[in-house]
Each structure stands twice: as C-alpha cells, then as structure tokens.
Amino acid sequence: MRIRLLMCRINRSSALAGGVLIGRHAENKRDSGPKLRLLTPANFRFGTLAAALAALTAPALAQAPAPAVPAPGFSAPSFPAPSFPILEAAQAAANDKPGPRSLPAHTIPPPQADLSPAVQALVAAPYRTPAWNANPPDAAAWRTLVNKLADAALPGLAKARETLGVTMETTTIGGVKCYVFTPRTIPAAHQNQVILNAHGGGYVYGPGESGTAEAMLMAAYGGYKVIEFDYRMPPDAPYPAAMDDAMAVYRAVIAETAPRRVALVGTSTGGGMILAMVLRAKAEGLPLPAAIAPGTPWSDLTETGDTYRTNEWLDNVLVSYSGYLSHAAKLYAAGHDLRDPQLSPIYGDFTGLPPAILTSGTRDLFLSNTVRTHRKLRRAGVPAVLNVYEGLSHAQYLFDPAAPETKEVFTDIATFFDQHLGQ
C-alpha cells in the first residue's frame, strides 16, 4: 500500500509543512488524474491569525502568530517515512517520461538559517484566513470582509508609526485621496525627492489607512517623503478606475517635482500597478520616473509561472491562485482580457522603462512573476536588480517593522534609488 500511494501521479506540488497523506482527492478541477490529498493543521484548525495580520499586506507589527489548533478529538493518521531506496524507485518510475514532475507527499520544515527569529515565526505561521481563500458571494459581502480586515490593521499601523517616528497626513492630490508620510529626519540628498507608493491587496484589500504599511516603512527606513494613493477598487470600481487614479496622482506629482527626482514603490498588486503606470506613462508621452521598486509584483493576472505550482500550499500568505486571487482578478478585470498589459504588465513592451529593483522570497507564490519581470527588464536593456530572501512567503518583508529583513529590504531600495534619483 505504501508503494502504491507513492507511485500515484501528483500533478502539483504537495509540499506543505505539516501535511499528512490521506488519500485521493480531485477538488481542483484544473488537474486530471489521481491525486493525493494533504490534510494539514490549516485544514481543520479553529481561530485566526492576530488581527493585524488580517489585511493582505498589513504588517504583523510584533503580534505573535496564532498556533494551529486541531479539531477536538481529532487524531491525524500517520505513515512511516519510506526508505530512500523505496522512494527513489517510486519517483524514478513516476518521472520516467517527459512532462510534468510528480512529487512524493512530504513536509517542509520552516527554514532556520539566515532568517531572524521574527521572520522564522512569520514563515511558520498558519495560513492567513480569511484573507487568502475569500470568495464572498456578492458586492455587499466583499465590502463587509474588506472593511473588517482593514479595521483590524489600524491599531498596529498606528503603533508602528509611533515606534518608527513617522508622521502621516491625509491630503488630496490630483483629485485622489492620499497619505503623506514623513520620517523624523530626511537626509539632505532626499530633500527634493518624492516616492509614490501603490499599495497591495489584490485590488480588493487595503483601502484607506489600512493600505499604508509599505509607505510607512519606505519613509522610516529610506528617509523619504512618501505619498501613498488610495485608489478606487472593486467591487464598486473595477478596472480602469485604479489606474486612472494612479495616473492622476502621478501627473500631479511630476507637475510639481521633476520626474528625475521621483520614484515608484509597490508590493504585490502595487508592484504590478507601478509597472502598468510606467507603461501607460510611456504610451501617453509622459516623462518617466527615475526608478521603480516592484516588490513581488502581480505582473501577470493569469496563472502563469512555475512557482504557481512549486510554491502552492507552501506560501502561507497567498497559498494558492485558486483562492481569493482568482476571484479578485476577475472582479478587477470586469471582463477585460487578463493579458492586457495594463492588467498584466508582463505582456507589455519594457523598452525604455526606468531602472528597477525587485524583491521576493524563496517560498513566494509570486516568485516566478518576479523572476519573469526581472528577466524581461534585463532583456529590454533596463538596469534591474533582483533580491530574493531565504524562506519568505509573499510580501512577508512588510509584516514586522522590527524584523531585520524589513529594514534590509527598504535600505536596499533606498541605496538603489540613491544611484538613480537626481537631487
């Protein structure tokens, strides 16, 4: 029985920490053939993560992750680990022809080397419910969920601003509500520079102040004035509303500040948006910013890329494209072709784009998005740097402002900007 189980073909990676093999399952209709189901603590646990982790891109803000708790009376089955010769033979038989790779069911422990204790805790945390797998039935239910997650993030953000010494002001730029972040001190070299930030959240999460984590961190660790714009989102305002807002702010900013002193920063959805912004600015004949920093960008709204498979169920933030991402993409696109470069900028012409620094992690579901974007920039002759952090799932460098990795990410971005922005 053990050998038969191992030799079942699995079309997708079953790499999931804490996974237990329990038998066939065909819940995902994208694949065919026999499958093995992994039962994990996340499948039967009760409770949720700390409130400050609720919004997709809100930081953990020093909150300890909630432990996984099994259902009362539940006893997970266990299977003896096969010896390597048995495993070797089963895998050789399962992968003896060209095509998809079949993997054995296995667990992947949280990495320990080269990660701070704070980030080790984030990497080991359970899935971020209900954010990752949300699929509200209607617009009203979407609004309720989004507002609930946003409200949960506010106390942690307020505390982080105080700790980091960053002030936040609300204003309107180009007719769009914006938040302006100012650090305690701005270096002389950054006095006349402005950083624009597009927040993440899959085009649905992070409205208002709840989407300001990255702008706050960029101001604190980079020493810049940072403007985060609160773009409109579905279900009330699908594409192109978000991009129209982004461009309205950009036009207003470069009317007051020379574009050579302006840079764009964004993570996840925000990373995809700033790529789309420079593509649209180029198409409209507007001057481009001096540099961009797309962090783990959602540069392709289609499910294209190797790590959509290899990191599925391993990334404990996004987890799977079949979760909320697939629903959010359709909600935002509102019938438009997902391969439109203004929705998926990876399909645009990158010639002449500004120098870029990209950030991701080895467990990031969007690692392939990031790698593909980096390679396309390089092939277009654009100077581009790729930073990949050991063990990080999607955008986890935003979650704990006190983590050394967080400071390192934004210090690296600032150093890159110093090489490209004018004074």
N, C-alpha and C positions, 0 to 999 in steps of 0.2 A: 504493500500500500504506500509506503513511504516513497519508493522509487517511482511509482505511478504518479503520485502527486507532483514530484519534482519534474517529471517529464511532460506534464501538461504545458502546452504553449501559453505563454503570457505575453500579449502584445504590448503591454505597457509596464513601466517600472512599478514594482510593488515595494519599492524602497521606502519604508515608513517606520520611524522609530516606534518601538512598542507594538509592532504589528504581529498578529497571530494568524496563521493559516487555518481557515475553517471550511473551505470547500469552494465549489464553483459559484460563480455569480455573473450575471450578464446585465447589470444595471445600466452600464454605459453603452448606449446603442451605437456609438461611433466605431466600436471594435466588433470583430466577429471571432468565432471560435471559442473553445473552452477557456475559462478564466478561473483564477483562484481569488478568493475574497480575503482581504486582510481585515481582521477585527482589531481595532485599536482602542486605547483609552478614550480617544476623542469621539469614538462612535457611541459610547454608552455613558460618558461622564455626565454629571449634573453640575450646574453652576456655569459661570462665565469668567472671563479674564477680568482683571481690575478695570474699573470704569474708564480710566484714562487710556486704556488700550482699545476702547470700543471703536473709535473712528479709525478708518483705514490707515491714515498717515499721521495720526496723532501720536506723540511720544509716550513711552511708558512712564516717564517722569518719576523714576525711582520707586514705582509701585512693584512689589514682588509679584511674579506671575502666579496665578491660582494653580494648585496642583490638580492633576487629573484624578477624578474620584469614580470608581466603578459603581455600577448599579448595585443596590443592596442584594445580597445573596448570590451575586453573580460570581462564578468561578471560571476564568478563562481557560480553555483547553491548552495544553502544551504538547509540543512534539520534540522528540530528541533531535539534536542537530546531526545531520548526516556527516559521515567522514568525508574528507576531501576526495578520495578516490571515487566514492559513490557520486558525489556532487559533480566531479569532473566528468564522469561518464555521462551523467544525465544532461549536463549542459552541452557537452560535445554533440550528443545526439539531437538535442533541441535546436542547435545552431549550425547544423551541418550543411545548410544551403544558403545561398544569398537571400537577403531580405531582412525583415525585422529581427531584432535581437530578443530572445526570450531570457528572462532573468529568474533566478530562484527567489522564493519568498525569503526575506531576511530583514533583520533590524539594523538600523544605522544609529549608533550612539552619538550624542552631541559631541562635537569636536572640543578638545581641551587646549591644544597647542595654539599659541599666537592669538588667543582671544582673552579679553579681560573677563573677570568674573561677572560683571554686569551683562556683557553680551552673551556669555555662556548661558546665563539664566534666560535671556530672551530666546536664544536658539532652542533651548529645551522646553519652552513653554508649549501648552496645548494649542490647538487651533483657535483662531480668533473668531469665535462665534459671538453674535450672529452676523458679523460683517462679511466673512468670506463666502458663505453659501446662501446669502439672502436672495429671495425671489418673491418680493411682495406681489400680491395679485392685481393691484391697481395703483393708480397715482396717489390716492389718499394714503394707502398703506406704505408706499415708498416715502412719502413726506414724513409720516409718523416715525419710521425707522431712522431715517437720516437725521431728523431733529433730536431723537433720543440719543443717538451716538454722538452728535455734535455737543449736546448739553453735557454729556459725561466727560468730554475732553476739556471743558473750560477751566475747572478748578486747577488741574495740573498745569495748564498753559500759564495761568496767572502766577502760580508759584514759581514756575521756571523763569518767567520774565524777571521776577524779583530777584531770584538767585543769580541769574546771569547779568543783571544790571542793564536790561534792555527796556526801553520805553516804547509804548505803542500808541499811535494816534490814528484816529479814523478821519478820512478825508474823501473827496471825490475827485477823480482825475479822468478827463475825457468822458464824463458822464457816468463813470463806473465807480462803485464804492471800493475804496482801497484802504489798506492798513499800512502805515509807515512805521518802520522800526529803526530805532537809533540806539547804538551802543553807548556805553559810558564815555568812551573816547574813540574818536575817528582819527587814524593816522593821517599825517599831512598828505601823503600820497593818495589817500582815498577821499579827500575833502570834496572834490568836484566830481566824484564818480557816483553812479546810481546803479543799483542792482534791482532788476524786476524779477518777481517770483510768481510762477504759476503753480498753485497747489495741486496735490494729487488727490486720489479718491475715486478713480474710475468714472469720472464725470458725474457722479451722484453724491459722493460723500464729501464732507469738509466745507459746508457753507459757512459764510461769515467768519467769525474769530476762530472757529474750530479748525480752519484750514491753514493756520498761520505758523505751525511748528517750524517748517523749514526756513521761512523768512526770519524768524526769531533767531534760529541757530546761525544762519548766514551773517546776520548783524553782529551777534555776540562773538563768534569765532573768526569772522573775516574782517570785522572792523569797518563795516559799510553802512550807509543808509540803504535800507532795503524796502521796496514797495511791493506788497502782495495785493493782487487784484482779485476781488470777489466776483468771479464771472458767473453768469447765469447757467443753470444746469437743468437737465430733465428731472422729473417728468414734465415740468412746466415749460422748459425752454431747451429743446434739443438742438443739435447742430443746425445752423452755424452760430447760434447765439453766443456760445463760449468764445469762439474765435473772433467774432465781431467785437466782443468786449475787450479781449486781449489786444486786438489791433488798435482799438480806440485809445487804450491806455498807452500803448507803445508810441503812437503818433503824438500824443500829448507830451510824453516824456522827452522824445527826441526834438520836439519843438523848443524845449527849454534847456536841454542838456545835449551837447554834441554826442552823436552816436558813438564816437571813438571812446567815450567815457561811460558807455552804457553796456551792461552785460545782462544776460538772461539766465535764470536758475529755475529748475523744476525737477521734481521727482515723480516717477511713475506716470500718471496721466499728465502731470505738469511737465515731465520730460518730453513726452510726445507733443504737448502743446507748444513748447518753445521751438521744437524742430519745425512744426507746422507754421509757427509765427515767422521764422526766418524765410521759409519757402514762400509764404504769402507776401512778405515784405519785398522779397526779390522779384516776385511776379508783378507787384504793384509799383516797382521802381523806387521803393523807399530805401534810404541808406540802412545798412545792416548794423547790428550791434558789434562791438569789438570782440566779444567772446560769448560762448554759451556753455552751460554745465547741465546736460541732460542726465539726471540720475536714474538708473534702471528704467529707461523710457518705455512707455507703452507705444512704441513706434509702429506697431503692427496690430491692428484690432482683430485680425484673423488669427486663428490658432495655428500659426506658422513658426517653426523653430524647434530645435532639438530639445531644449530644456522644458518645453511644454509637456514633454513625456518623461525625460530623465529626472526632473525635479518635482514632478507631480506627486502630491502627498508628502513630499519631503519638506518643501517650503511651508512653514507653519503660519504664514501670513495670507498669501493668495491661495495656496493649497492646490487648486485646480481651475483651469479655464472654464470647466463646466459648472463652477459655482457662480457667484454673482457676476464675474467678468463677462461671461457670455450674454447675460441678461442686460448688463449695463451697456455693453457695446451696441446691442440692438436698440436699446432705449435712446442712447445718444445719437446714433446714426439716423434714426427715424426714416428708414427706407433707403438711404443713400448707400452707394457701393462702399463697403468697408475698405476697399483698396484705393479709394480716392486719397491722394497724398495729403489732403487736408484732414483726413481722418486717420490714415496710416502713412505718416510721412516717409517711411522706409521706401515707398514706391515713388518718391519724388526725385528730382534732379538735385543732387547735393553740390554740384559745381559752384564754387564761389562762396560757400557758406563760411561763417566765422569759425575760428579755432574753437575746439571743443574738448572738454574733459568729461568723461563718463565714469559712472560708479555703479558697481553691482556686487554680488556676493556669490559664493560657490553653490549655495542652496536656493538661489533666487529663481523663481519660475520665469522671470523675465531676463535671465542671464543671456539667452540667445538673442532676444530683442536688442540687448545692449551690445553684444559682440557683433551682430549683423550691422547695427548702426555704426559702430566704430570702424568696421572694415569698409563700409560704403563711403564713409567720410574720407578714409585714407585713400581709397581707390579714386576718389574725386579730387585728390590733391589737397585736401583740407588737413591742417595740423590737428591731430587728435590724440588724446591720452586716455588710456583705459585703466582704471583702478578696480581690481576685484578683491574683495575681502574674504578671508577664510571663514566658512561656516555661516555667513549671513544669509538669512532669507530676505524676502523682498523688502527693501527700504528700511531695514532694521537700524540703520545708522541714524534714523530720525527719532527713535523711540525713547532713548535715555540720554538727556542732555549732558549728564555727568560721565557717560562712558568715554574712555579714551579714544575709541574708534570714531565716535561722533565728532570730537574735536579734530581728529586727524583728517576726516573727510573734508570738513569745511576749511581747515587750514590749507589742505592741498588745493582746494578750489581757489582760495584767495591767492595762493602762490602762483597758480596758473593765470589768474586774472592780472596779477601784477606784471606778468610778462607781455600782456596783450592790450590792456586798457591804457589810454592816454591820461595824462594828468591835467 
